Amino acid sequence: MESVVSDKLIKEIDKWKNTTKARIISILIDIGTYNSDASLKEFSNQVIKLSSIDENSDAVNDQVSSLFSMI
């Protein structure tokens, strides 16, 4: 599958990340028929699937806190 993210954009994002020491954490809303994380992986340091956050778990607050503490 060909990437929908251009090589030029990936290079610009990588340059920005290196210059600013920034990290990109993407949250994939993986509901529906198309939920590939391939494009996000091209420029993200971490990809978290929404389905991996268990809303019925007692630990959900810890999961959300952990996500936002990375910001």
SULQUITA-V496391 format. One record per residue. PHI is phi in whole degrees, 0 to 359 (none if undefined). OMEGA is omega in radians with two decimals (* if undefined). D_CENTER is the distance of its C-alpha to the mean C-alpha in Angstrom with 2 decimals. Layout:
phi: <PHI | PHI>
omega: <OMEGA | OMEGA>
d_center: <D_CENTER | D_CENTER>
This chain:
phi: <none | 281 | 292 | 269 | 260 | 291 | 301 | 298 | 295 | 299 | 296 | 295 | 295 | 299 | 297 | 299 | 299 | 292 | 292 | 264 | 60 | 279 | 236 | 246 | 246 | 256 | 248 | 270 | 275 | 266 | 241 | 108 | 274 | 250 | 214 | 282 | 260 | 302 | 293 | 296 | 296 | 293 | 228 | 268 | 283 | 209 | 240 | 245 | 276 | 303 | 295 | 279 | 266 | 277 | 292 | 267 | 277 | 293 | 269 | 300 | 297 | 294 | 296 | 294 | 300 | 296 | 299 | 285 | 288 | 281 | 281>
omega: <3.13 | -3.11 | 3.05 | 3.10 | -3.09 | 3.09 | -3.14 | -3.14 | 3.12 | 3.11 | 3.12 | 3.12 | 3.13 | 3.11 | 3.13 | 3.13 | -3.14 | -3.13 | -3.05 | -3.06 | 3.14 | 3.02 | 3.09 | 3.07 | -3.09 | 3.04 | -3.14 | 3.06 | -2.99 | 3.10 | -3.12 | -3.03 | -3.14 | -3.12 | 3.13 | 3.11 | -3.05 | -3.12 | 3.14 | -3.13 | -3.11 | -3.09 | -3.11 | 3.01 | -3.13 | 3.06 | 3.13 | 3.10 | -3.13 | -3.13 | 3.14 | 3.10 | -3.04 | -3.08 | -3.14 | -3.11 | 3.04 | -3.07 | -3.08 | 3.12 | 3.08 | 3.13 | -3.14 | 3.10 | 3.13 | 3.11 | -3.06 | 3.09 | 3.12 | -3.07 | *>
d_center: <19.29 | 19.07 | 15.87 | 15.55 | 14.16 | 17.30 | 18.12 | 19.35 | 16.18 | 14.25 | 17.24 | 17.26 | 13.68 | 14.52 | 17.81 | 16.49 | 14.17 | 17.29 | 19.64 | 17.99 | 16.50 | 13.24 | 9.87 | 6.56 | 4.09 | 1.74 | 4.43 | 6.28 | 9.88 | 11.57 | 15.06 | 17.61 | 18.54 | 15.73 | 12.39 | 11.45 | 8.10 | 10.30 | 9.68 | 5.95 | 7.14 | 9.83 | 8.57 | 5.43 | 7.06 | 5.02 | 3.23 | 5.45 | 7.88 | 10.03 | 12.98 | 12.48 | 13.37 | 17.11 | 18.72 | 22.12 | 21.60 | 23.39 | 20.45 | 18.08 | 18.93 | 18.15 | 14.68 | 14.00 | 15.88 | 13.96 | 10.60 | 12.60 | 14.57 | 11.83 | 12.15>
